[in-house]
Amino acid sequence: MSFVVRPARPEEYAEAGRITAEGYHADRLLSGHGESADTMYEVRLRDAGQRARESELLVAVDDAGHVLGTVTWCPADSPWRELAARADQGEFRMLSVAAAGRRRGVGRALVEACLQRARAAGMTEVVISSLPEMTAAHALYRRVGFVLAPELDHTPVPGVNLWGFRLRLDPR
């Protein structure tokens, strides 16, 4: 079964939000940061509609129309940017793949779609952050060319320590 990556449609927002939150739960990424912090972040994960309005919500959809994964691309004017401080920097967040899409190249295709957007906008690098325990994501990021960037490590809320990654883009 094949899939395509494209901007999410309004009727897919709820499913994209569900997949994002469920992916974080499945990988045990919403535990251990304090109940209040986890609950507030889960609300943000589930609100794909807000992300679509304030950034670009991308989905991977199979031939039957099922959403297999999602990512939030944060263009230069997006309030969702955490690390990207310059106009020549891109950022994506909240990459999540449903169980049905795992091990099928969905995550990589979503990352590549973000990199295409960065290149099309003339950006010179993409910066992202990730929890240290997101080891599967780290492996994907490294395969694509991201490197750890300790100068980008940060703590957005107490108890949540994020690692920074950077990918310098070749002009194409």
C-alpha positions as CSV (number, residue, x, y, z in Angstrom):
1,M,0.0,0.0,0.0
2,S,1.4,3.4,-0.9
3,F,0.9,6.8,0.7
4,V,1.2,10.5,-0.2
5,V,2.3,13.4,2.0
6,R,0.3,16.6,1.7
7,P,-1.3,19.4,3.8
8,A,-4.0,18.1,6.1
9,R,-7.6,18.8,5.3
10,P,-9.9,20.2,8.0
11,E,-11.8,16.9,8.2
12,E,-8.4,15.2,9.0
13,Y,-7.4,17.5,11.9
14,A,-9.1,15.4,14.6
15,E,-7.4,12.2,13.4
16,A,-4.1,13.9,13.0
17,G,-4.3,15.2,16.6
18,R,-5.4,11.7,17.8
19,I,-2.4,10.1,16.0
20,T,0.0,12.6,17.4
21,A,-1.1,12.1,21.0
22,E,-1.4,8.4,20.7
23,G,2.1,8.2,19.2
24,Y,3.5,10.1,22.2
25,H,1.6,7.8,24.6
26,A,2.7,4.6,22.7
27,D,6.3,5.7,23.0
28,R,5.8,6.7,26.7
29,L,6.7,10.3,26.0
30,L,4.0,11.8,28.1
31,S,5.0,10.3,31.4
32,G,7.5,11.6,34.0
33,H,7.2,15.3,33.3
34,G,4.6,16.0,35.9
35,E,0.8,15.5,35.4
36,S,0.1,19.1,34.7
37,A,2.9,19.5,32.1
38,D,1.9,16.2,30.4
39,T,-1.8,17.2,30.3
40,M,-1.2,20.6,28.9
41,Y,1.1,19.2,26.2
42,E,-1.4,16.5,25.3
43,V,-4.0,19.2,24.7
44,R,-1.5,20.9,22.3
45,L,-0.8,17.6,20.6
46,R,-4.5,16.9,20.0
47,D,-5.2,20.4,18.7
48,A,-4.1,19.8,15.1
49,G,-6.6,22.5,13.9
50,Q,-4.7,25.2,15.8
51,R,-1.4,24.0,14.4
52,A,-2.9,24.0,10.9
53,R,-4.0,27.6,11.3
54,E,-0.7,28.8,12.7
55,S,1.8,26.7,10.8
56,E,1.4,23.9,8.2
57,L,0.0,20.6,9.3
58,L,1.2,17.8,7.0
59,V,-0.2,14.3,6.9
60,A,0.8,11.0,5.2
61,V,-2.4,9.4,3.8
62,D,-2.7,5.9,2.3
63,D,-4.7,4.9,-0.8
64,A,-7.8,4.3,1.3
65,G,-7.6,7.8,2.8
66,H,-6.3,6.8,6.3
67,V,-4.0,9.2,8.0
68,L,-0.8,7.3,8.8
69,G,1.3,10.1,10.2
70,T,1.6,13.8,10.7
71,V,4.1,16.6,11.3
72,T,3.9,20.3,12.0
73,W,6.1,22.4,9.6
74,C,6.8,25.8,11.2
75,P,7.5,28.4,8.5
76,A,9.2,31.7,9.3
77,D,6.1,33.4,10.6
78,S,4.8,30.5,12.7
79,P,4.4,31.0,16.5
80,W,5.1,27.2,16.8
81,R,8.8,27.8,16.2
82,E,10.8,27.1,19.3
83,L,14.4,27.0,18.1
84,A,14.4,28.6,14.7
85,A,15.2,32.2,15.4
86,R,16.3,33.4,12.0
87,A,14.4,33.6,8.7
88,D,16.9,31.2,7.1
89,Q,16.1,28.5,9.7
90,G,13.3,26.0,9.4
91,E,11.8,23.9,12.1
92,F,9.3,21.1,12.4
93,R,7.6,19.6,15.4
94,M,5.3,16.9,16.7
95,L,6.3,14.2,14.2
96,S,4.1,11.2,14.9
97,V,3.4,8.0,13.0
98,A,0.4,5.7,13.6
99,A,1.1,2.0,14.3
100,A,-0.2,1.2,10.8
101,G,2.4,3.5,9.3
102,R,5.5,2.5,11.2
103,R,8.3,0.8,9.4
104,R,6.9,1.9,6.0
105,G,8.9,5.1,5.5
106,V,6.1,7.4,6.6
107,G,8.3,9.2,9.2
108,R,11.1,9.8,6.7
109,A,8.7,11.0,4.1
110,L,7.2,13.5,6.5
111,V,10.7,14.8,7.4
112,E,11.6,15.0,3.7
113,A,8.5,17.0,3.0
114,C,9.6,19.5,5.7
115,L,13.1,19.7,4.2
116,Q,11.6,20.3,0.8
117,R,9.7,23.2,2.2
118,A,12.8,24.6,3.8
119,R,14.8,24.4,0.6
120,A,11.9,26.0,-1.4
121,A,11.9,28.9,1.1
122,G,15.7,29.4,0.6
123,M,16.5,28.3,4.2
124,T,20.0,27.2,5.0
125,E,19.3,24.9,7.9
126,V,16.6,23.2,9.9
127,V,16.7,23.0,13.7
128,I,14.6,20.7,15.8
129,S,14.3,19.5,19.4
130,S,13.6,16.1,20.8
131,L,13.3,14.4,24.1
132,P,16.4,12.2,24.9
133,E,14.2,9.1,25.1
134,M,13.0,9.5,21.5
135,T,15.6,7.1,20.2
136,A,13.7,5.9,17.1
137,A,13.3,9.5,16.0
138,H,17.0,10.3,16.7
139,A,17.9,7.3,14.4
140,L,15.7,8.7,11.6
141,Y,17.1,12.2,12.1
142,R,20.7,11.0,11.8
143,R,19.9,9.0,8.7
144,V,18.6,12.1,7.1
145,G,21.7,14.1,8.1
146,F,20.8,15.9,11.4
147,V,23.5,16.1,14.0
148,L,23.2,16.8,17.7
149,A,23.6,20.5,18.5
150,P,24.1,20.8,22.3
151,E,24.0,24.6,22.0
152,L,20.3,24.2,21.1
153,D,19.4,22.0,24.1
154,H,16.7,23.7,26.2
155,T,14.1,23.2,29.0
156,P,10.8,24.7,27.9
157,V,9.1,23.8,31.2
158,P,10.6,22.5,34.4
159,G,11.4,18.8,34.1
160,V,11.3,18.7,30.3
161,N,14.9,18.7,28.9
162,L,15.1,18.7,25.1
163,W,18.0,18.0,22.8
164,G,18.7,20.2,19.8
165,F,19.5,18.9,16.3
166,R,20.6,20.7,13.3
167,L,20.8,20.0,9.6
168,R,22.6,22.4,7.3
169,L,21.0,22.4,3.9
170,D,22.9,22.3,0.6
171,P,21.5,24.7,-1.9
172,R,19.8,22.8,-4.7
